[in-house]
Amino acid sequence: MLRSDKRPAFVIILIISLIVIAAVVNQSFKVLANKKPKGSASDTVSYNRSYKIPDNVTFAGERMPLENFDTRESLERELIISAYRHSSTILIIKRAHRYFPVIEKILRDNNIPDDFKYLAAAESEYSNMVSPAGATGFWQIMAGTGKEAGMEINNIVDERYSIEKSTEFACDYFLKSFEKYGNWTLAAASYNGGRAALEEQMKIQKEDNYYNLLLADETARYIFRAVAYKLIINDPVGYGFDLDSSDLYPVLKYYDVKIDTAISDFSDFAKNHGTNYKLLKYLNPWLRKPYFTPQPGKEYIIKIPEEGMRSVESNDSAN
């Protein structure tokens, strides 16, 4: 028990000690708060800021009128959303490296501007997702629409899951829309909103410029979302993503096997080709069953992994 004449001195010492401890803790927090993450690309990168819009921005070679406040703010909105939607945008950047070579070639073969590859990011984040409405694949194709265009869609084969077949479908749509509108931006917007809905608004508003049209929110945002992904994918560090080439998903190496006869068991088929069921289905998600029954007279191409495709070390050396 403390004697009464010692208590005031003890209280003073205790208060001073608490003040010193608080000061030390506060300084420690300041140091931690200002410390950059390991591997940070630049001291100027901030993860809590807006992002400068380039002076000149185009989609498919067509200039965005950024001198209009509403156009500029629409693009800025999508840049901010995408830049701070960290996990999804990181995956989009990573996947783009894997799938761009496939999409770019098909766009080029169909004389579609290269920028249309960014629409697939806005549609599906470069994945075979299925929407609540049933739109499926990289290009979010409805079953009825796909069948009308000649795609095979049933419980055994669903070509909407084929990146090649679905991109060919999208290209056909883009070309028909461009022929109708004479404008790539409107052709892209029509893919999201549908030609009928777009033309109705063009007629009501007596306007044929996408940036002057008042459209349903999803279609109004569509081009801006695609362009935001374009800017971020091409300059990830500039938009707060500390990624380099080694972080990107590698292009997978495979060879093609042509099939026009039934396959009773894909597990056996895979093993006979030096792989397994999981990897076979990963490369060929359009095959919906463990067996295969072809349409009469139709030839199919099945992707088979090249030796070493699964190896991280092999993929790293290839890149």
N, C-alpha and C positions, 0 to 999 in steps of 0.2 A: 504494500500500500504506500502511495507517494505521500510525502509530508507536504503540508499546505503551502510552505514557503517555496517549494520547488515547482509547483504547478504552473505559475505564469511563464517561467522560462521554458518548460516542456511544451506548453501550448504554442509559444512563439517558434520554437525549433520545428514542431510538427507542421505548422502552417508554411514555414519557409521550405521545408522538404517537399510538401505537396505542390507548391508553386514551381519548384525546380523540376519535379517529375512531369508535371503538366506541360512545361515548356519543352522538355526533351521529347515527349510523346508527340506533341504538336509538330515539332520540327521533323520528326521521323515520318509522319503522315505526309508532310509537304514534299519530302524527298521521294517517297514512293509515288505520290501523285504525279510528279514531274518526270519520273523515270520512264524512258521509252522501252517498249517491249523488245526483247531480244530479237535481233535480226531486222529491226525497223529500218525501212529503206531510206528514210530521210528525216532529219530533225524538224523539217517543216511540215511533215504529215500530221494532220490533226484528225482525230476521230469524232470531233464534235463541232462541225462547221458546215457551212454551205459550200457548194462547189462552183467554181467559175465556169461559165458556159463559153465554149470557143466562139470566136467572132464569126466564123463561117461554118455552118452545119448543113449537111445535105442528107437526103435519103434517096438512094437510087439515082444519084446525079441531079436531083431536083432540090433546089435551095429552100431551106426553112426560112420564112420571113420573121427572123428574130427581132426585127425592129418593132414588131407588134408586141405590146406588153402581154397579151393573152397567150400568144405563141411561146414567148420566152418563159413565162411562168408555168405553162403546161409542160415544157421540157424540163424546167428546173424541178418541178414536182416529181417527175419520174426519176430524175437523177438522184434526188434526195432519198426517195423511197427505196430505190435499188441499192444505193450506197450504204444505207443503214439497215437493209434487210440482209444482214451479213451472211448467214449460213446458206440461204438460197442462192444469193449472188455468187458466193465463192464456188458453189457447185456448178453454176452456170458457166463460170469462167473455166473451170477445170474440164467440164464436159465438152465445151466448144472445141478445144484442141483435138479431142478424139473424133468428133463427128463432122467438123468443118470440111475435111477433105472429101467426104462422101457427098455432102450437100452441095458444096461448091462445084464439083464436077457436073452434077445433074443440072444445076442452075445454068452453068456455062453451056452445056450441051443444048439447053432449051432457049438460049439467048435471053435469060432472065438476069437482071442486075444482081451483082454479088451481095448487095445489102439485104436482099430478101432472106438471107440465111439468119438474120437477126429476128425475123418474124417468128421463127421456130422457138426462140427463147421466150418471146411474149406468149406464144401458144402453150408451150409444154415444158419450158426450162430444159430443153433437149433431153426429154425422157418420154417413155411410152406411158404417159399418164392417161387415166380415164376420168372424164369429168362427171359430175352428178347427172348430167343429161345424157351421158353415154358417148360423148365425143371422145375419140380414142387415138392414141399415138402421138408422134412428134408434131403432126399437123392437125390434130384434133378433128378427125373426120367422123361424121355421123354415119351409121350403118347404111341408111337409106340413100344418102348422098353418094357414098362410096360405091354401092351397088349400081346406081344409075350411071356412074362413070366407068363401069366395067370391072371394078375390083372384086376379087373373090373374098367373100365374107360369110363364113359359116362356122359350125362348131369344130371343124377340123383345121381349116385355114382361115386366117384373118389378115389380109394384106395391109390393113391399116397399121399393124405392128411392124411392118417392114419399112425401114427408113428409106430404102430405095423406091419402093412402090408408092409410099405415101408422098414422098417428095415429087415424084413424077405426077401424081394427082394434083398437088398444089401448083406445079408449074403449068399444067394444062389450064387450071382455073385462072392463074395470073395472066397468061397469054390471051385468053378470051376476054378478060376484063380490060386489059390494055388495048385490045382491038376496039373495044366499045368506048372507052373513055379517053384514049390517047394520052394517058397520064399514069405513071407508075405509082404515085402516091395514092390516087383513087383506086387503082387496081389492088393495092395492098389492103386498103381500108375495106374494100368490098369483100375480101376474103373473111374478114372478121364479122362484118355486119350483114353481109348478104347483098347481092346486087339490087334486089327489089326494094329493100329498106333504104339503101343509099340513094337510089334513083327517086324514091318518093320524096326524100328530104331535099334533093337537088331541085326537084320540080316545085315543091312548096316554097323553098327559099330563093328560087331563081338564081342559083349559084352553082358553079362547077369547080370551085377551088376548095380542097379539103380543109385548109386552114381558115376558111371563111364560113364553114358549115357548122351549124349547131346539131350535133349528133348524139345518139345514146352514149352514155358515159364510157362504156367499154370500147366502143369504136372511136370515140373522141380521144381516148387515151392511147389507142393501139399504136399509131405511128410513133408517138413520143416515147412509149415504152421500148419499142424496138430500137429507136435511135439512142436512148439512154444506155441500153445494153451494148450497142455498137461502141459508144464512147468508153464505157467501163472495160469491156473486153480488150479493147485496143490500148488502154492505158490504165491497168488496174491499180498501180501504185499511186497514180495521180488522183484516184478516187478512194484512197484509204485502204487498198487491199495489198498487203505485203506478200505478193506471190512472185515467184520467178519460174523459169521454164521447167525446172525439176519438180515443181508442184503440180503441173498440169497432167491430166490423164493421157497416157500414151495411146497412139493409134494402134489398134489391135491387128495382128497379122493373121490372115486366114487364106484358105484357098477354096475354090468352088467345086462342088460336085453336082452334076446334073442328074435329076431324077424324073422318071415318068411312069414308075411302077409303084405299087403299094409297098409300104414298110410296116411289118407287123409289130416291131418292137424297137423303139428308138434307143433303148439302153444297149441292146445288142449292136444296133447300127453304129452307135457312138464308139463302142469298144472296138469294133472292127475297123474303125478309122482312127484308132489311137487316142481317143478322148473319152469323155464321160457325158452322161445325160445332162448334167447341170450346165456344162460349158456349151454343149450343142444347143440347148434351149436359150442360153444367154445370147448366142450369136444369131439365133433364128427364132425370135419370140413370136413370129407369125404362125409357127407350128403350135397349135393349141392342144393337141392330144399326145399321148405317149405312142401313138401309131399314126400312120399316114395313108390316106386314100386319095389319089390324084383325080382330077377331072380328066375325062377321056380326051386324049390327043393334046394335052397340055404338058409342057416341060417346066420343071421347077428347079431352082438353084438353091442348094443348101450349103451354108458356110461351115467349113471344117477348120478348127484351130491349127495353125502351123506349130511345129515343134518349138517349145519354149515360149509360146504366146503368154502363158500364165505367169511366167517368171518375171518378177519385178526387176531383177538384175538384167535380164535379157532386154526388157523394154527400155530400161535406162540407157543401155549401151546403144540401142537402135536410135535413140533420140539424141 
